[in-house]
């Protein structure tokens, strides 16, 4: 059956109860909660920059990674058995080092882009994360998107276009124009790095453990951001005029980022990295709505239109499940069982954990069972 026939069949058999499920409502609500946290980081950063002339993105990132380390790396240190901290370091330390570097630089480059280009360019080019994510998910996670998913993504991007149009009408095309080409390049680089981080995060939380991901990214993120902070912000940090307001804004930023990192794996495990990033497109809109009251931005009805269009695209994307190459090739196969937190769902790894004699007995007695975890899964 070709794609067009599938869509026509889906339209004929459309049942709203099968689309507007509790699972979709929960995913949508949690995704908008993440967008609200991103809005919180944007507002606190803007207050620090505009009211107190504080521009220290690496220090702010360092606080987030430090909180992740204190919480999740400590949990890993308390683990015993095969999934303990030393075993993880021995097997995968270099992967998490690269992942920590990607995550830190993704955060840094998008902040740096504001010094060279406009908000409008950043809002438009930041959407580049979606096609990169879909491409990486197709290649690494074997996701097989259907035509309806591509249409839904286009609808979401139309919503972003409406938001940018509203910004232009409201005169919010702010930012620097000192080197637009460099700024736009930094945005595209940041979007690509975020896509790599998100795909790695989805793979880790669905196959290994949310705590492992957050603990290792927090550890290596803290080390990398400390080095980068000492090199890049050794003049800016001593110049901060500390007060209770500045301290409160730093704390609010760090807590918003910590909550974002902590909860995003859960939402990604419920849906996918692509679905979550579509939901996060509304973060700029939430920031604009807050800016109307806090920074006296001009309001435009296109903002409401943009929000509605993005949400319609998100619902359409999640209306049809995204199959993988494995499920397409073997539709009759039963889904893998879930496993204990920290346990690998990779059948090769699961075999390695079994004694040789036990594997030999099971191979002669019948098909091997898979053991897995009910661990809720996290943006690498």
Order of alpha helices (4+ residues) and beta strands (2+ residues): alpha-alpha-alpha-alpha-alpha-alpha-alpha-alpha-beta-alpha-alpha-alpha-alpha-alpha-alpha-alpha-beta-alpha-alpha-alpha
